[in-house]
Amino acid sequence: MSEMSEAYAESDSARALFGISVTAELVGTGVQNLRAYERRGLLEPRRTPGGTRLYSQDDLTRLRRITTLLASGLNLAGVEAVLALEAENAVLRARLDRAQRRGARG
């Protein structure tokens, strides 16, 4: 596989592509909000060697979820709790799915 092909093979939803201004525009929020969410630990954009933040499609999805939760009346602490519970729920569902598949084979 050529270097060019390998670079394109990486272009999944986790690949960091967007700068902070573009990301803010895409999710309809301000640059300062993105920085605040990062300080709060709600997301962790990749950084270039020079320190520039880069956001992926996964980050955009998470930011849209944060925006939705804030619009529903939650504060950042509430958003943090909901996101943590959603992540925990996803882990538990994956475990349950694996256990059910093992049970169906056994």
ChimeraX commands (.cxc) that place a marker at each C-alpha (Angstrom):
marker #1 position 0.00,0.00,0.00 radius 0.5
marker #1 position 1.43,3.40,-0.93 radius 0.5
marker #1 position 1.85,6.22,1.57 radius 0.5
marker #1 position -1.03,8.05,-0.10 radius 0.5
marker #1 position -3.32,5.01,0.21 radius 0.5
marker #1 position -2.36,4.55,3.85 radius 0.5
marker #1 position -3.21,8.18,4.58 radius 0.5
marker #1 position -6.64,7.78,3.02 radius 0.5
marker #1 position -7.19,4.47,4.80 radius 0.5
marker #1 position -6.93,6.38,8.07 radius 0.5
marker #1 position -9.77,8.72,7.11 radius 0.5
marker #1 position -12.29,7.31,9.54 radius 0.5
marker #1 position -14.41,9.19,12.05 radius 0.5
marker #1 position -11.54,9.41,14.55 radius 0.5
marker #1 position -9.14,11.21,12.22 radius 0.5
marker #1 position -8.57,14.78,13.39 radius 0.5
marker #1 position -9.21,17.14,10.49 radius 0.5
marker #1 position -10.85,20.34,11.68 radius 0.5
marker #1 position -9.34,23.36,13.37 radius 0.5
marker #1 position -11.07,24.99,16.31 radius 0.5
marker #1 position -12.75,27.79,14.30 radius 0.5
marker #1 position -14.19,25.40,11.72 radius 0.5
marker #1 position -15.33,23.04,14.48 radius 0.5
marker #1 position -17.05,25.86,16.37 radius 0.5
marker #1 position -18.87,26.88,13.20 radius 0.5
marker #1 position -19.88,23.29,12.34 radius 0.5
marker #1 position -21.45,22.67,15.76 radius 0.5
marker #1 position -22.86,26.18,16.18 radius 0.5
marker #1 position -20.96,27.25,19.26 radius 0.5
marker #1 position -18.11,29.56,20.13 radius 0.5
marker #1 position -14.41,28.84,20.22 radius 0.5
marker #1 position -14.33,29.75,23.92 radius 0.5
marker #1 position -17.00,27.11,24.61 radius 0.5
marker #1 position -14.85,24.46,22.93 radius 0.5
marker #1 position -11.91,25.47,25.11 radius 0.5
marker #1 position -14.15,25.35,28.20 radius 0.5
marker #1 position -15.40,21.86,27.31 radius 0.5
marker #1 position -11.81,20.73,26.90 radius 0.5
marker #1 position -10.80,22.23,30.27 radius 0.5
marker #1 position -13.76,20.43,31.82 radius 0.5
marker #1 position -12.60,17.14,30.29 radius 0.5
marker #1 position -15.68,16.72,28.09 radius 0.5
marker #1 position -13.52,16.16,25.02 radius 0.5
marker #1 position -9.86,15.90,24.16 radius 0.5
marker #1 position -8.96,17.11,20.68 radius 0.5
marker #1 position -5.70,16.03,19.15 radius 0.5
marker #1 position -2.88,18.54,19.01 radius 0.5
marker #1 position -0.37,19.30,16.32 radius 0.5
marker #1 position 3.29,19.50,17.39 radius 0.5
marker #1 position 2.74,23.28,17.54 radius 0.5
marker #1 position -0.24,22.88,19.90 radius 0.5
marker #1 position -3.08,23.60,17.46 radius 0.5
marker #1 position -6.26,21.74,18.33 radius 0.5
marker #1 position -7.64,19.38,15.69 radius 0.5
marker #1 position -11.10,17.84,15.91 radius 0.5
marker #1 position -12.44,14.64,14.32 radius 0.5
marker #1 position -15.92,13.61,13.20 radius 0.5
marker #1 position -16.17,11.72,16.51 radius 0.5
marker #1 position -15.41,14.98,18.34 radius 0.5
marker #1 position -18.10,16.76,16.29 radius 0.5
marker #1 position -20.62,14.07,17.23 radius 0.5
marker #1 position -19.71,14.43,20.91 radius 0.5
marker #1 position -19.91,18.22,20.68 radius 0.5
marker #1 position -23.36,18.00,19.12 radius 0.5
marker #1 position -24.42,15.76,22.01 radius 0.5
marker #1 position -23.02,18.28,24.50 radius 0.5
marker #1 position -24.91,21.07,22.73 radius 0.5
marker #1 position -28.15,19.07,22.86 radius 0.5
marker #1 position -27.74,18.36,26.57 radius 0.5
marker #1 position -26.99,22.01,27.33 radius 0.5
marker #1 position -30.02,23.10,25.30 radius 0.5
marker #1 position -32.19,20.73,27.35 radius 0.5
marker #1 position -31.24,22.65,30.48 radius 0.5
marker #1 position -28.27,20.75,31.90 radius 0.5
marker #1 position -25.22,22.58,33.16 radius 0.5
marker #1 position -21.69,21.36,32.39 radius 0.5
marker #1 position -21.62,19.17,35.51 radius 0.5
marker #1 position -24.85,17.53,34.38 radius 0.5
marker #1 position -23.50,17.07,30.86 radius 0.5
marker #1 position -20.37,15.47,32.29 radius 0.5
marker #1 position -22.48,13.06,34.36 radius 0.5
marker #1 position -24.73,12.12,31.43 radius 0.5
marker #1 position -21.76,11.51,29.11 radius 0.5
marker #1 position -20.08,9.34,31.75 radius 0.5
marker #1 position -23.26,7.32,32.24 radius 0.5
marker #1 position -23.73,6.91,28.49 radius 0.5
marker #1 position -20.14,5.66,28.15 radius 0.5
marker #1 position -20.61,3.23,31.03 radius 0.5
marker #1 position -23.88,2.03,29.52 radius 0.5
marker #1 position -22.15,1.39,26.18 radius 0.5
marker #1 position -19.47,-0.70,27.90 radius 0.5
marker #1 position -22.07,-2.72,29.79 radius 0.5
marker #1 position -24.13,-3.30,26.64 radius 0.5
marker #1 position -21.04,-4.52,24.80 radius 0.5
marker #1 position -20.29,-6.94,27.65 radius 0.5
marker #1 position -23.87,-8.18,27.64 radius 0.5
marker #1 position -23.81,-8.67,23.87 radius 0.5
marker #1 position -20.58,-10.69,24.14 radius 0.5
marker #1 position -22.00,-12.80,26.95 radius 0.5
marker #1 position -25.20,-13.46,24.98 radius 0.5
marker #1 position -23.21,-14.49,21.90 radius 0.5
marker #1 position -21.09,-16.86,24.01 radius 0.5
marker #1 position -24.27,-18.29,25.53 radius 0.5
marker #1 position -25.86,-18.81,22.12 radius 0.5
marker #1 position -22.79,-20.73,20.92 radius 0.5
marker #1 position -22.41,-22.81,24.04 radius 0.5
marker link #1:1,2 radius 0.2
marker link #1:2,3 radius 0.2
marker link #1:3,4 radius 0.2
marker link #1:4,5 radius 0.2
marker link #1:5,6 radius 0.2
marker link #1:6,7 radius 0.2
marker link #1:7,8 radius 0.2
marker link #1:8,9 radius 0.2
marker link #1:9,10 radius 0.2
marker link #1:10,11 radius 0.2
marker link #1:11,12 radius 0.2
marker link #1:12,13 radius 0.2
marker link #1:13,14 radius 0.2
marker link #1:14,15 radius 0.2
marker link #1:15,16 radius 0.2
marker link #1:16,17 radius 0.2
marker link #1:17,18 radius 0.2
marker link #1:18,19 radius 0.2
marker link #1:19,20 radius 0.2
marker link #1:20,21 radius 0.2
marker link #1:21,22 radius 0.2
marker link #1:22,23 radius 0.2
marker link #1:23,24 radius 0.2
marker link #1:24,25 radius 0.2
marker link #1:25,26 radius 0.2
marker link #1:26,27 radius 0.2
marker link #1:27,28 radius 0.2
marker link #1:28,29 radius 0.2
marker link #1:29,30 radius 0.2
marker link #1:30,31 radius 0.2
marker link #1:31,32 radius 0.2
marker link #1:32,33 radius 0.2
marker link #1:33,34 radius 0.2
marker link #1:34,35 radius 0.2
marker link #1:35,36 radius 0.2
marker link #1:36,37 radius 0.2
marker link #1:37,38 radius 0.2
marker link #1:38,39 radius 0.2
marker link #1:39,40 radius 0.2
marker link #1:40,41 radius 0.2
marker link #1:41,42 radius 0.2
marker link #1:42,43 radius 0.2
marker link #1:43,44 radius 0.2
marker link #1:44,45 radius 0.2
marker link #1:45,46 radius 0.2
marker link #1:46,47 radius 0.2
marker link #1:47,48 radius 0.2
marker link #1:48,49 radius 0.2
marker link #1:49,50 radius 0.2
marker link #1:50,51 radius 0.2
marker link #1:51,52 radius 0.2
marker link #1:52,53 radius 0.2
marker link #1:53,54 radius 0.2
marker link #1:54,55 radius 0.2
marker link #1:55,56 radius 0.2
marker link #1:56,57 radius 0.2
marker link #1:57,58 radius 0.2
marker link #1:58,59 radius 0.2
marker link #1:59,60 radius 0.2
marker link #1:60,61 radius 0.2
marker link #1:61,62 radius 0.2
marker link #1:62,63 radius 0.2
marker link #1:63,64 radius 0.2
marker link #1:64,65 radius 0.2
marker link #1:65,66 radius 0.2
marker link #1:66,67 radius 0.2
marker link #1:67,68 radius 0.2
marker link #1:68,69 radius 0.2
marker link #1:69,70 radius 0.2
marker link #1:70,71 radius 0.2
marker link #1:71,72 radius 0.2
marker link #1:72,73 radius 0.2
marker link #1:73,74 radius 0.2
marker link #1:74,75 radius 0.2
marker link #1:75,76 radius 0.2
marker link #1:76,77 radius 0.2
marker link #1:77,78 radius 0.2
marker link #1:78,79 radius 0.2
marker link #1:79,80 radius 0.2
marker link #1:80,81 radius 0.2
marker link #1:81,82 radius 0.2
marker link #1:82,83 radius 0.2
marker link #1:83,84 radius 0.2
marker link #1:84,85 radius 0.2
marker link #1:85,86 radius 0.2
marker link #1:86,87 radius 0.2
marker link #1:87,88 radius 0.2
marker link #1:88,89 radius 0.2
marker link #1:89,90 radius 0.2
marker link #1:90,91 radius 0.2
marker link #1:91,92 radius 0.2
marker link #1:92,93 radius 0.2
marker link #1:93,94 radius 0.2
marker link #1:94,95 radius 0.2
marker link #1:95,96 radius 0.2
marker link #1:96,97 radius 0.2
marker link #1:97,98 radius 0.2
marker link #1:98,99 radius 0.2
marker link #1:99,100 radius 0.2
marker link #1:100,101 radius 0.2
marker link #1:101,102 radius 0.2
marker link #1:102,103 radius 0.2
marker link #1:103,104 radius 0.2
marker link #1:104,105 radius 0.2
marker link #1:105,106 radius 0.2
view
